[in-house]
């Protein structure tokens, strides 16, 4: 999209994105579980009782982990990050799996990842 071509209606885009996230997860409860969020937070923005345009950035990032923000055109990367459908599906499944683990299992998983990938993951 040409940044200067048209002004984005951020509220409309966020409402559509939230509906899509709910549909992809299956329902609001599953989305809340997958994102480690309160159901009531998602429900307030989805129902309109909280204006989605006033969503705190922290909540926005938690709700949309693939989100990338560029405030200036010279901040845009040469090739913008664009996860494929497969990447998105894998990340969603991984998040749901990790969410179901006990604290001990999460620590074991983190240790395995660090042992196998170590310094390779820096710079992502």
BELJO-V106753 format. One record per run of one state. SS is the DSSP state (H for helix, E for strand, - for the rest). FROM is the first residue (numbers start at 1). TO is the last residue. If there is no record, write none. Layout:
ss->[SS | SS]
from->[FROM | FROM]
to->[TO | TO]
This chain:
ss->[- | H | - | H | - | H | - | H | - | H | - | H | - | H | - | H | -]
from->[1 | 10 | 26 | 28 | 35 | 39 | 48 | 52 | 55 | 57 | 64 | 73 | 76 | 85 | 101 | 103 | 122]
to->[9 | 25 | 27 | 34 | 38 | 47 | 51 | 54 | 56 | 63 | 72 | 75 | 84 | 100 | 102 | 121 | 124]
